[in-house]
Amino acid sequence: MAGAKHHIKIAHGRNDFVCQPKAAHMLTKALKKAGCEVDCEFVAGAGHSDSEPGLVDAMVRATNTFRDIIMFDIAKGMKF
């Protein structure tokens, strides 16, 4: 991961009993230590399913953020 700028968004259900929220916290810390830009959002009322409304909203926000980053980079003349 060295030398590259990685943007990572994590959306994790606060009531996820399959993958405990502690795992997302530990992953966030490890990714930041590796030099990644990480945002971790714990979604209240959500569990493990990615179809839960709170998690869907978090994923849409993350996708919109990535769209904005890519559009900004394209406007600066970066090629992908």
C-alpha positions as CSV (number, residue, x, y, z in Angstrom):
1,M,0.0,0.0,0.0
2,A,3.0,2.2,0.3
3,G,3.1,5.1,-2.2
4,A,-0.5,4.9,-3.2
5,K,-3.3,6.9,-1.6
6,H,-6.2,4.6,-0.6
7,H,-9.6,6.0,0.5
8,I,-11.5,3.4,2.4
9,K,-15.0,3.7,3.8
10,I,-16.3,1.1,6.3
11,A,-20.0,0.9,7.3
12,H,-20.7,-1.5,10.1
13,G,-23.9,-2.3,11.9
14,R,-23.7,-1.5,15.5
15,N,-25.9,-4.5,16.2
16,D,-23.9,-6.9,14.0
17,F,-23.5,-10.1,16.0
18,V,-21.9,-12.1,13.1
19,C,-19.0,-9.7,12.7
20,Q,-18.7,-7.8,15.9
21,P,-18.1,-4.0,15.6
22,K,-14.8,-4.5,17.4
23,A,-13.5,-6.1,14.2
24,A,-14.3,-3.0,12.1
25,H,-12.5,-0.9,14.7
26,M,-9.5,-3.1,14.6
27,L,-9.5,-3.1,10.8
28,T,-9.7,0.7,10.8
29,K,-6.7,1.0,13.1
30,A,-4.7,-1.4,11.0
31,L,-5.5,0.3,7.7
32,K,-4.6,3.7,9.1
33,K,-1.3,2.3,10.4
34,A,-0.7,1.1,6.8
35,G,-1.2,4.7,5.5
36,C,-4.7,4.5,4.2
37,E,-7.3,7.2,4.6
38,V,-10.1,5.4,6.5
39,D,-13.6,6.5,7.6
40,C,-15.5,4.0,9.8
41,E,-19.2,4.6,10.4
42,F,-21.0,2.5,13.0
43,V,-24.7,2.5,12.0
44,A,-27.1,2.5,14.9
45,G,-29.9,0.0,14.6
46,A,-28.3,-2.0,11.8
47,G,-27.0,-5.6,12.0
48,H,-25.2,-7.8,9.5
49,S,-27.3,-7.4,6.4
50,D,-26.2,-4.9,3.8
51,S,-29.9,-4.4,2.8
52,E,-30.8,-2.7,6.1
53,P,-31.8,0.9,5.5
54,G,-29.1,2.5,7.7
55,L,-26.3,0.5,6.0
56,V,-27.7,1.2,2.5
57,D,-27.7,4.9,3.4
58,A,-24.1,4.7,4.6
59,M,-23.0,2.9,1.4
60,V,-24.7,5.4,-0.8
61,R,-22.9,8.2,1.0
62,A,-19.6,6.4,0.7
63,T,-20.2,5.9,-3.1
64,N,-21.1,9.5,-3.5
65,T,-17.9,10.5,-1.7
66,F,-15.8,8.3,-4.1
67,R,-17.6,9.7,-7.1
68,D,-16.7,13.2,-5.9
69,I,-13.1,12.3,-5.3
70,I,-12.8,10.7,-8.8
71,M,-14.5,13.7,-10.5
72,F,-12.1,16.1,-8.7
73,D,-9.1,14.1,-9.8
74,I,-10.4,14.0,-13.4
75,A,-10.9,17.7,-13.3
76,K,-7.3,18.1,-12.3
77,G,-6.3,16.0,-15.3
78,M,-5.6,12.7,-13.7
79,K,-6.1,9.7,-15.8
80,F,-7.4,6.3,-14.7
